[in-house]
Amino acid sequence: MDIGGEYLVPASREIVWEMLNDPEVLAQCIPGCEELEATAEDEFTAKVVLKIGPVKAKFSGVVTLSDKVHPESYRLSGEGKGGIAGFAKGGANIRLEESGSDTKLTYEVDVQVGGKIAQLGSRLIASTSKKLASKFFITFCEVAQTRVSA
């Protein structure tokens, strides 16, 4: 399943790039993130709690940043296991373009799930995925606004 969109982030492209590479910012923006810890350059372990329909699960996994083209684009990938709930994996291709003093952030997300959560149906999973992506980028824009105002 693929979803995408764009946001106008109220910060320069360089600031947005730095934020997208900052584990503290990513942890703050990832919905349900309880922990995001660097294990290597551009690689993190993560613990995330998500509720998809009636299923609530704690996922443990790895987040990786790759295909970096400073300060234009990169890929954020993740894979997590949620015990009996199943697994989720996917990624987001993120592109940044200058738009005056702001930055246009465009994303394309691909998601795959298996196990119990896959039985919930593609419509519910797609809806939840869109909400989670939206929450991430709305929070990201709020953090950017705070950072620029400081």
Z-matrix of the N, CA and C atoms (Angstrom, degrees):
N
C 1 1.429
C 2 1.523 1 108.30
N 3 1.318 2 116.20 1 134.22
C 4 1.453 3 121.86 2 -177.65
C 5 1.523 4 109.93 3 -121.32
N 6 1.330 5 115.86 4 137.04
C 7 1.461 6 121.58 5 174.35
C 8 1.516 7 107.95 6 -137.26
N 9 1.309 8 116.62 7 161.83
C 10 1.450 9 119.18 8 179.56
C 11 1.506 10 111.14 9 -163.00
N 12 1.312 11 114.54 10 176.53
C 13 1.452 12 120.17 11 179.29
C 14 1.503 13 110.46 12 174.39
N 15 1.327 14 114.50 13 -171.44
C 16 1.455 15 119.15 14 177.69
C 17 1.517 16 109.81 15 -147.91
N 18 1.322 17 114.13 16 153.32
C 19 1.464 18 122.21 17 178.97
C 20 1.518 19 108.03 18 -136.58
N 21 1.326 20 115.50 19 147.24
C 22 1.449 21 121.12 20 172.11
C 23 1.526 22 106.25 21 -97.39
N 24 1.318 23 116.28 22 110.29
C 25 1.461 24 121.89 23 -176.42
C 26 1.527 25 108.11 24 -92.26
N 27 1.346 26 117.17 25 128.41
C 28 1.463 27 120.66 26 -175.97
C 29 1.530 28 112.97 27 -78.99
N 30 1.330 29 116.03 28 61.57
C 31 1.471 30 121.70 29 179.39
C 32 1.527 31 107.88 30 -161.66
N 33 1.327 32 115.44 31 160.82
C 34 1.466 33 119.83 32 178.11
C 35 1.528 34 110.52 33 -66.74
N 36 1.308 35 115.41 34 159.38
C 37 1.465 36 119.92 35 -179.43
C 38 1.525 37 111.22 36 -60.27
N 39 1.315 38 118.39 37 -37.19
C 40 1.466 39 121.42 38 179.92
C 41 1.531 40 110.96 39 -64.49
N 42 1.333 41 116.99 40 -42.42
C 43 1.472 42 120.45 41 178.25
C 44 1.527 43 110.20 42 -65.33
N 45 1.332 44 116.88 43 -43.15
C 46 1.468 45 120.51 44 178.97
C 47 1.527 46 109.78 45 -61.32
N 48 1.323 47 117.02 46 -42.71
C 49 1.471 48 121.19 47 178.60
C 50 1.534 49 110.69 48 -59.83
N 51 1.330 50 116.03 49 -47.13
C 52 1.468 51 119.88 50 179.19
C 53 1.533 52 110.46 51 -59.63
N 54 1.321 53 116.81 52 -42.51
C 55 1.462 54 120.93 53 -179.47
C 56 1.526 55 111.79 54 -64.33
N 57 1.333 56 116.43 55 -39.99
C 58 1.463 57 120.29 56 179.91
C 59 1.530 58 112.56 57 -67.91
N 60 1.314 59 116.59 58 -14.92
C 61 1.461 60 121.80 59 179.18
C 62 1.525 61 112.37 60 -107.89
N 63 1.326 62 117.13 61 8.00
C 64 1.459 63 122.44 62 -177.29
C 65 1.536 64 109.17 63 -102.58
N 66 1.341 65 117.95 64 113.81
C 67 1.462 66 119.84 65 -177.58
C 68 1.533 67 113.82 66 -59.36
N 69 1.331 68 117.58 67 -31.20
C 70 1.465 69 119.65 68 178.56
C 71 1.527 70 110.73 69 -66.44
N 72 1.324 71 116.40 70 -41.30
C 73 1.467 72 120.36 71 178.40
C 74 1.527 73 109.74 72 -67.38
N 75 1.326 74 116.95 73 -45.21
C 76 1.471 75 120.12 74 179.88
C 77 1.528 76 110.69 75 -59.50
N 78 1.329 77 116.82 76 -44.34
C 79 1.471 78 120.69 77 179.71
C 80 1.520 79 111.22 78 -61.77
N 81 1.312 80 116.03 79 -37.91
C 82 1.465 81 121.10 80 -180.00
C 83 1.533 82 110.87 81 -67.88
N 84 1.324 83 117.59 82 -30.69
C 85 1.462 84 121.75 83 -173.19
C 86 1.531 85 113.68 84 -95.13
N 87 1.322 86 118.59 85 -25.86
C 88 1.468 87 120.97 86 -178.34
C 89 1.522 88 108.61 87 -71.68
N 90 1.329 89 118.16 88 117.64
C 91 1.467 90 120.32 89 -179.08
C 92 1.535 91 111.56 90 -57.90
N 93 1.321 92 116.18 91 131.31
C 94 1.459 93 121.68 92 177.58
C 95 1.509 94 115.54 93 76.41
N 96 1.333 95 117.44 94 6.89
C 97 1.462 96 120.48 95 -177.75
C 98 1.522 97 110.48 96 -70.49
N 99 1.311 98 115.53 97 122.52
C 100 1.463 99 121.47 98 176.81
C 101 1.518 100 111.25 99 -100.10
N 102 1.324 101 116.00 100 -24.85
C 103 1.466 102 119.86 101 -176.49
C 104 1.516 103 109.18 102 -159.50
N 105 1.328 104 116.53 103 137.55
C 106 1.458 105 123.07 104 173.41
C 107 1.519 106 105.52 105 -143.96
N 108 1.322 107 115.86 106 111.84
C 109 1.455 108 121.26 107 -172.80
C 110 1.522 109 110.36 108 -127.02
N 111 1.335 110 116.62 109 130.05
C 112 1.461 111 121.25 110 179.21
C 113 1.525 112 109.96 111 -67.11
N 114 1.326 113 115.94 112 132.77
C 115 1.465 114 121.08 113 175.79
C 116 1.525 115 110.91 114 -114.83
N 117 1.322 116 115.86 115 -21.06
C 118 1.459 117 122.74 116 177.06
C 119 1.527 118 105.71 117 -161.92
N 120 1.328 119 116.26 118 173.45
C 121 1.456 120 117.80 119 176.95
C 122 1.519 121 108.44 120 -62.56
N 123 1.312 122 115.71 121 125.88
C 124 1.467 123 123.22 122 178.40
C 125 1.525 124 114.00 123 66.99
N 126 1.341 125 117.74 124 21.26
C 127 1.464 126 120.88 125 176.33
C 128 1.526 127 109.60 126 -139.05
N 129 1.327 128 115.33 127 137.10
C 130 1.459 129 121.29 128 -175.29
C 131 1.524 130 110.17 129 -138.21
N 132 1.325 131 116.34 130 150.26
C 133 1.457 132 119.95 131 166.97
C 134 1.520 133 106.30 132 -96.15
N 135 1.327 134 115.26 133 147.87
C 136 1.461 135 119.25 134 -176.15
C 137 1.515 136 110.69 135 -138.63
N 138 1.336 137 114.35 136 150.28
C 139 1.461 138 122.07 137 170.92
C 140 1.521 139 105.66 138 -128.50
N 141 1.338 140 115.37 139 121.70
C 142 1.459 141 121.71 140 -175.51
C 143 1.522 142 109.04 141 -133.34
N 144 1.331 143 116.66 142 135.11
C 145 1.462 144 121.64 143 174.85
C 146 1.525 145 107.88 144 -106.13
N 147 1.327 146 116.08 145 124.76
C 148 1.461 147 121.36 146 -179.16
C 149 1.519 148 110.74 147 -130.10
N 150 1.324 149 114.85 148 148.69
C 151 1.458 150 121.28 149 173.86
C 152 1.515 151 106.83 150 -118.43
N 153 1.314 152 115.18 151 119.55
C 154 1.456 153 121.28 152 178.06
C 155 1.516 154 106.28 153 -119.67
N 156 1.323 155 116.00 154 106.05
C 157 1.458 156 119.54 155 -173.97
C 158 1.518 157 108.97 156 59.82
N 159 1.337 158 116.87 157 -130.42
C 160 1.465 159 119.77 158 -178.94
C 161 1.528 160 113.85 159 -82.65
N 162 1.328 161 117.48 160 -3.83
C 163 1.465 162 121.23 161 -175.17
C 164 1.529 163 110.42 162 -100.00
N 165 1.331 164 114.93 163 121.46
C 166 1.463 165 120.87 164 174.79
C 167 1.524 166 106.85 165 -113.47
N 168 1.325 167 115.94 166 130.01
C 169 1.462 168 118.97 167 -177.08
C 170 1.515 169 110.75 168 -143.61
N 171 1.327 170 114.27 169 152.09
C 172 1.452 171 121.76 170 174.33
C 173 1.527 172 107.12 171 -102.21
N 174 1.311 173 115.31 172 119.14
C 175 1.454 174 121.24 173 -179.46
C 176 1.518 175 110.00 174 -101.39
N 177 1.319 176 115.86 175 135.68
C 178 1.459 177 122.52 176 172.75
C 179 1.508 178 106.65 177 -117.28
N 180 1.321 179 116.54 178 133.56
C 181 1.448 180 117.40 179 -178.31
C 182 1.501 181 113.20 180 -170.67
N 183 1.321 182 113.98 181 -159.32
C 184 1.459 183 122.64 182 -174.53
C 185 1.522 184 109.36 183 -125.20
N 186 1.329 185 116.17 184 138.86
C 187 1.458 186 123.22 185 174.43
C 188 1.523 187 106.98 186 -117.95
N 189 1.331 188 116.41 187 132.27
C 190 1.455 189 121.61 188 -177.50
C 191 1.529 190 110.37 189 -129.05
N 192 1.325 191 116.07 190 139.34
C 193 1.459 192 122.22 191 173.44
C 194 1.528 193 106.74 192 -104.83
N 195 1.341 194 116.44 193 130.54
C 196 1.470 195 118.92 194 -177.40
C 197 1.526 196 110.41 195 -146.76
N 198 1.314 197 115.13 196 178.31
C 199 1.473 198 123.20 197 177.74
C 200 1.527 199 111.88 198 50.45
N 201 1.321 200 115.68 199 41.67
C 202 1.465 201 120.62 200 -175.87
C 203 1.528 202 112.18 201 -74.53
N 204 1.320 203 115.52 202 131.39
C 205 1.454 204 123.40 203 170.52
C 206 1.528 205 105.77 204 -128.67
N 207 1.338 206 115.94 205 95.75
C 208 1.473 207 122.48 206 -174.52
C 209 1.517 208 110.42 207 -64.79
N 210 1.274 209 121.16 208 133.70
C 211 1.459 210 134.11 209 -18.10
C 212 1.528 211 111.10 210 -99.88
N 213 1.343 212 116.76 211 42.21
C 214 1.462 213 120.40 212 -171.23
C 215 1.523 214 115.00 213 -102.69
N 216 1.336 215 117.94 214 -39.29
C 217 1.463 216 117.61 215 -172.85
C 218 1.526 217 111.05 216 -162.81
N 219 1.326 218 114.33 217 161.14
C 220 1.458 219 121.51 218 170.83
C 221 1.519 220 109.47 219 -166.63
N 222 1.328 221 114.67 220 173.11
C 223 1.461 222 121.15 221 176.36
C 224 1.518 223 108.07 222 -118.97
N 225 1.325 224 115.72 223 129.84
C 226 1.454 225 122.86 224 174.67
C 227 1.525 226 105.76 225 -107.76
N 228 1.342 227 116.91 226 119.22
C 229 1.459 228 121.60 227 -178.20
C 230 1.513 229 110.08 228 -119.90
N 231 1.309 230 115.79 229 148.56
C 232 1.453 231 119.46 230 178.27
C 233 1.513 232 111.31 231 -147.99
N 234 1.319 233 114.27 232 151.14
C 235 1.459 234 120.44 233 176.23
C 236 1.517 235 107.32 234 -145.01
N 237 1.319 236 115.50 235 129.00
C 238 1.455 237 119.01 236 -178.13
C 239 1.511 238 112.26 237 -139.04
N 240 1.324 239 114.68 238 149.79
C 241 1.458 240 121.68 239 176.74
C 242 1.517 241 107.88 240 -111.44
N 243 1.331 242 115.19 241 134.71
C 244 1.462 243 120.76 242 -177.62
C 245 1.513 244 112.53 243 -117.96
N 246 1.331 245 116.74 244 35.65
C 247 1.466 246 120.01 245 178.54
C 248 1.522 247 110.97 246 61.84
N 249 1.343 248 116.96 247 -134.06
C 250 1.467 249 120.05 248 -176.95
C 251 1.526 250 112.68 249 -66.96
N 252 1.337 251 117.17 250 -17.55
C 253 1.461 252 120.11 251 178.05
C 254 1.522 253 111.29 252 -68.91
N 255 1.336 254 117.44 253 -26.23
C 256 1.457 255 120.38 254 178.57
C 257 1.515 256 111.91 255 118.64
N 258 1.332 257 114.90 256 -149.85
C 259 1.450 258 119.92 257 -178.10
C 260 1.530 259 109.64 258 -136.31
N 261 1.307 260 114.65 259 160.67
C 262 1.459 261 121.72 260 173.83
C 263 1.513 262 107.56 261 -138.88
N 264 1.309 263 116.21 262 139.33
C 265 1.456 264 119.53 263 174.13
C 266 1.519 265 108.38 264 -148.74
N 267 1.294 266 113.93 265 153.86
C 268 1.451 267 118.18 266 -179.65
C 269 1.497 268 110.63 267 170.23
N 270 1.306 269 114.20 268 -167.99
C 271 1.446 270 118.79 269 -179.01
C 272 1.506 271 111.31 270 -165.30
N 273 1.308 272 114.51 271 172.70
C 274 1.458 273 121.49 272 178.00
C 275 1.519 274 108.99 273 -134.49
N 276 1.316 275 116.18 274 128.13
C 277 1.455 276 121.38 275 170.18
C 278 1.516 277 106.11 276 -91.38
N 279 1.323 278 116.15 277 124.53
C 280 1.452 279 121.39 278 -175.14
C 281 1.526 280 109.08 279 -120.20
N 282 1.339 281 114.84 280 130.74
C 283 1.466 282 121.20 281 178.20
C 284 1.526 283 109.04 282 -122.76
N 285 1.321 284 115.87 283 141.45
C 286 1.463 285 122.06 284 -179.88
C 287 1.522 286 109.99 285 -120.34
N 288 1.349 287 115.91 286 133.17
C 289 1.460 288 121.91 287 175.71
C 290 1.514 289 108.28 288 -131.75
N 291 1.335 290 116.07 289 140.50
C 292 1.455 291 119.78 290 176.28
C 293 1.523 292 108.90 291 -68.12
N 294 1.325 293 115.26 292 140.47
C 295 1.456 294 121.79 293 177.43
C 296 1.526 295 107.22 294 -141.46
N 297 1.331 296 115.63 295 80.60
C 298 1.465 297 120.25 296 -172.87
C 299 1.518 298 108.37 297 66.82
N 300 1.338 299 116.87 298 -128.45
C 301 1.469 300 120.02 299 178.47
C 302 1.529 301 111.32 300 -88.67
N 303 1.333 302 116.87 301 -3.18
C 304 1.463 303 122.53 302 178.56
C 305 1.525 304 110.51 303 -101.17
N 306 1.323 305 115.14 304 -179.73
C 307 1.459 306 121.07 305 178.04
C 308 1.519 307 109.15 306 -130.78
N 309 1.325 308 116.38 307 129.22
C 310 1.466 309 120.59 308 174.46
C 311 1.531 310 107.17 309 -87.23
N 312 1.327 311 115.18 310 117.94
C 313 1.461 312 122.14 311 179.81
C 314 1.528 313 107.22 312 -105.57
N 315 1.318 314 116.42 313 120.45
C 316 1.461 315 122.04 314 178.47
C 317 1.522 316 107.59 315 -113.23
N 318 1.338 317 116.32 316 136.35
C 319 1.457 318 119.09 317 -179.59
C 320 1.524 319 111.16 318 -134.66
N 321 1.320 320 113.93 319 150.10
C 322 1.461 321 123.31 320 172.39
C 323 1.519 322 106.19 321 -131.23
N 324 1.327 323 116.46 322 122.29
C 325 1.457 324 122.02 323 -176.30
C 326 1.520 325 109.58 324 -112.84
N 327 1.306 326 116.52 325 136.98
C 328 1.455 327 121.50 326 171.77
C 329 1.528 328 107.89 327 -121.39
N 330 1.329 329 116.89 328 134.65
C 331 1.460 330 122.51 329 -174.98
C 332 1.524 331 109.54 330 -132.77
N 333 1.323 332 115.08 331 139.44
C 334 1.466 333 121.57 332 173.28
C 335 1.521 334 107.20 333 -133.16
N 336 1.328 335 115.76 334 138.13
C 337 1.460 336 120.32 335 177.65
C 338 1.519 337 109.30 336 -131.83
N 339 1.328 338 114.82 337 157.01
C 340 1.456 339 120.46 338 177.59
C 341 1.518 340 109.78 339 -146.64
N 342 1.309 341 116.23 340 167.73
C 343 1.461 342 120.83 341 180.00
C 344 1.514 343 111.28 342 84.49
N 345 1.317 344 115.54 343 -151.88
C 346 1.464 345 122.09 344 -175.71
C 347 1.531 346 112.29 345 -58.18
N 348 1.333 347 117.20 346 -40.42
C 349 1.464 348 118.81 347 -178.22
C 350 1.524 349 112.30 348 -66.63
N 351 1.336 350 117.38 349 -27.64
C 352 1.458 351 120.06 350 178.13
C 353 1.521 352 111.15 351 -67.92
N 354 1.329 353 117.40 352 -24.04
C 355 1.463 354 121.94 353 -179.60
C 356 1.526 355 112.34 354 -75.87
N 357 1.330 356 117.11 355 -8.77
C 358 1.462 357 120.67 356 -178.20
C 359 1.522 358 112.50 357 -73.99
N 360 1.307 359 117.11 358 -17.13
C 361 1.457 360 120.22 359 178.78
C 362 1.515 361 112.26 360 103.33
N 363 1.313 362 114.48 361 144.19
C 364 1.462 363 120.46 362 -174.03
C 365 1.525 364 112.65 363 -66.75
N 366 1.331 365 118.06 364 -30.80
C 367 1.464 366 119.68 365 -179.25
C 368 1.533 367 111.35 366 -65.72
N 369 1.336 368 116.51 367 -45.18
C 370 1.464 369 121.04 368 179.10
C 371 1.527 370 110.49 369 -66.56
N 372 1.308 371 117.08 370 -41.02
C 373 1.467 372 120.90 371 -179.84
C 374 1.533 373 109.90 372 -66.09
N 375 1.350 374 117.24 373 -42.08
C 376 1.464 375 120.54 374 178.67
C 377 1.521 376 110.92 375 -63.64
N 378 1.318 377 116.67 376 -43.51
C 379 1.457 378 121.32 377 179.07
C 380 1.525 379 111.26 378 -61.79
N 381 1.332 380 116.29 379 -45.88
C 382 1.465 381 121.01 380 178.96
C 383 1.528 382 110.60 381 -64.05
N 384 1.326 383 117.72 382 -41.66
C 385 1.467 384 121.61 383 179.61
C 386 1.523 385 110.73 384 -61.20
N 387 1.329 386 116.67 385 -42.64
C 388 1.466 387 120.29 386 178.84
C 389 1.528 388 110.73 387 -63.91
N 390 1.335 389 116.76 388 -41.87
C 391 1.464 390 120.40 389 179.10
C 392 1.529 391 110.77 390 -63.46
N 393 1.339 392 116.87 391 -42.66
C 394 1.467 393 120.60 392 -179.39
C 395 1.527 394 110.95 393 -65.09
N 396 1.340 395 116.99 394 -42.73
C 397 1.470 396 120.29 395 178.35
C 398 1.525 397 109.71 396 -63.33
N 399 1.320 398 116.29 397 -43.45
C 400 1.458 399 120.81 398 178.82
C 401 1.528 400 111.39 399 -61.00
N 402 1.349 401 116.69 400 -45.17
C 403 1.472 402 120.30 401 178.15
C 404 1.524 403 110.85 402 -59.44
N 405 1.341 404 116.32 403 -43.78
C 406 1.463 405 119.95 404 179.68
C 407 1.522 406 110.42 405 -57.09
N 408 1.337 407 117.33 406 -52.50
C 409 1.458 408 120.15 407 -173.22
C 410 1.526 409 112.75 408 -74.04
N 411 1.321 410 118.79 409 -31.84
C 412 1.465 411 120.53 410 174.72
C 413 1.526 412 109.50 411 -64.14
N 414 1.328 413 116.81 412 -46.49
C 415 1.470 414 120.44 413 177.64
C 416 1.524 415 110.29 414 -62.67
N 417 1.330 416 116.41 415 -40.91
C 418 1.471 417 120.95 416 179.27
C 419 1.526 418 110.37 417 -59.11
N 420 1.330 419 117.13 418 -44.11
C 421 1.466 420 121.01 419 178.92
C 422 1.532 421 111.03 420 -63.95
N 423 1.326 422 116.67 421 -39.34
C 424 1.476 423 120.95 422 178.09
C 425 1.530 424 110.67 423 -64.10
N 426 1.328 425 116.80 424 -42.65
C 427 1.468 426 120.79 425 178.44
C 428 1.526 427 109.92 426 -64.17
N 429 1.334 428 116.64 427 -40.67
C 430 1.464 429 120.48 428 178.64
C 431 1.520 430 110.67 429 -62.45
N 432 1.335 431 117.01 430 -42.95
C 433 1.465 432 121.57 431 179.32
C 434 1.528 433 110.76 432 -60.28
N 435 1.341 434 115.41 433 -43.59
C 436 1.469 435 121.07 434 178.89
C 437 1.524 436 110.66 435 -63.11
N 438 1.316 437 115.87 436 -42.34
C 439 1.463 438 120.76 437 -177.27
C 440 1.541 439 110.91 438 -65.95
N 441 1.331 440 116.01 439 -40.46
C 442 1.459 441 120.45 440 -179.01
C 443 1.530 442 110.97 441 -71.41
N 444 1.338 443 116.35 442 -34.50
C 445 1.477 444 121.60 443 -178.71
C 446 1.520 445 112.57 444 -73.87
N 447 1.336 446 116.12 445 -22.34
C 448 1.483 447 120.10 446 -175.35
C 449 1.500 448 112.81 447 -71.52
